[in-house]
Amino acid sequence: MVAYPYEAMEEAIVNALYHRSCDGVPEPTKVYLYPDRMEIISYPGPVQGIRLEHLQTGGSVPPVPARNRCIGEFLKELRLAETRGTGLPKIRRQMRDNGSPEPRFDFDEGSTYFWVVLPAHPRYQVLHALRESALMWSTGDRSSAIAHLRRLYDNYPGSGAIARLLIEYAFVVGDLELAQSTFDRFRAASNRTEASQPHLQYASGLLDRGLLKEARQILALIPAAGPTADIAEAAILRKRIGDYREAHRLFSQALPEARDDARIVHEFAQTKIALARTLGRQQPGSSARRQLNQEAAELLHRAIQFTSDPVREAWCWFELGGVLNWLREPKSQVEEAYLRALALRPDESRFRQGYERWKAAER
């Protein structure tokens, strides 16, 4: 999807130049770009013999004489025009193939102008409006940002992108009723897009408020298929509620396309560590427990390799020290991991305490 199909724009502008008059018309051809549409205006309007109904969908332009035949031949040589009356059908076809609304063509009774309107793709309109809302929010005008999103959502109740941002803002300002009503309205809408995003945002907001049971219910409603980023986010939320088995399944599904994402790799490693700990209580000598810890160590090394965040790197080294210790790897490797964590975050008391406990156990 693009905001405006290139071929439709090209055809509309070429037609405007081809069919305008160069005799005594001081106004230039004009192109205006608005958030929701592009307008191309040329002067004067069509030649005598063309009526408005000829330009409507299903209409046919009669074979009237061309206004600028020489210019038409020149444009044809440049492969910018065909001079066979195919321009308007081509614009309609390109807009339709792009999923855009129908173009509009208009002129007045005196044929003083010709006006073409190419509506922006609805998704582009949504993106533009989301940017406007984000700008209002970032400048502190939170009430206007929310009001703008609510007006937009009235036009696109099936847009997961709008619903997600509106739910996020509602939780920030403490309006849980707005968050719930937005989510419920999205669930009831037809032709939903970005279907996972409102579920993820709503569940995250509920978890932030300690509403574990309610968050679990929302996570159970998330569509099975979705973008890798949404699957990974669902896995992280499952991990937050302690559902490590389902989190592990979702991380495994997302990892092939997110192997270089340090956050996802790190969260997956933590999930494996948590599962190994659970198995340790249930089956102390389980080979599966050892395998989980080995896989966690590999993931932690990978997260360290790709992260640019010193805090995340420090935690990866600290957790790696614990895993290597459990795996009975050489003491030098365990100590190196702990010391690297402390070097990155020397003020982190949990790193110091963990290192000292390990040193005391080794004496």
Steps between C-alpha positions, in 0.01 A plus 500: 500500500614853419328827583452574129584254220782650295336415168175673600687815607707501182198453277298774674785755476586410139133535404484838672793627290383332180143631502546850643497806278809711441307794349418786734477293820723659766443232766759219512409136547473445876568200721387515863587238760278464808504242782214307339521579126694635204339755268614578145339803334554617143349783293267522323269197526442235233437590136146540371311171471609345830242489775544407865325164462768397247754510786303294751565132566371302204491808278680531168679810373383586144764539224517879512790685334815526710594845626879452475574230244868590466552487876311169503734350239801624692369343825429180310863482380610541861264212595308733728173490306325273250263757343227235480271617780634241745607748770191509722439122494868449587474736798192314625665161452818598682307648792281189523798263485667696782189467717442876483163677476363600160658809338271796432486717189314829477462825302254788501228585247716758332787251477745743657693235692555123517535353848637155589491370859702193597396395854784371717496135593299458825800344675707806411231726644511296819881522515492877452237542772699278738803721448294809573368345822850394605625854445219644714578244772873569495441874541281439806160556338367164613129585491523617137699191403235271647213703349671489159541122524138451607375697197726297275387174659137586421596481132721190529367280785677197354845660506717319751766771476256771616346278768844407636615860537168611648515217756860593586410865557189403700709294742755780539232750605325239715183475290445123521143539377624652173759224465237229544240663274762547226604136526140375501414714200800368309403141578151567359625672183513335160798516263749527787863582427806460727274265697756407768604850600197610707505165684869538584466860614192432710657193664819696571302782663312253718824332607650837594209538742538152647184368334653162423178303448353758263824522301509122463147506358594764242815313395286192433308703239802599289478369140733205441661643186670836491825686433814371671520812718146439630570132569814595692311765698233244589778267618645774723158565655449125555836497677389791719196306623713192568366289213848385400394204287282710272763775499759242393276382216445853373869594528591187303256611231641853483873426534578399136420856386627672814835335560679836500254675731682516833185569701310200366802270526562612859136455601504152343811411701329615821198286414721193459668574833161527670383172346823330608446627854145361499626165376762506775225501760296232322773280345839586655701262280317573176706507179251750365605740773862480391402551136296809588795651688738422214264667253461796737879543509516503121222760481667720763825496303302600190317780681833636625631495146212706357398734780604865506344558844758475783227423755369206299856382437576511872193292585589250228848455649360465852239241395763322292716467811217323682430267207867413452530429871203263487652328194824450699706685243855606599510741792699748291210532253244545777708766672568682174126525433430643848789746478390623157154570641653692790728696268200620303279571805724536807217654706259210445476336843345181362807438287732549798289274724479227235873507442577487871261207556673310221845579645389385845362174360826432320716533812 
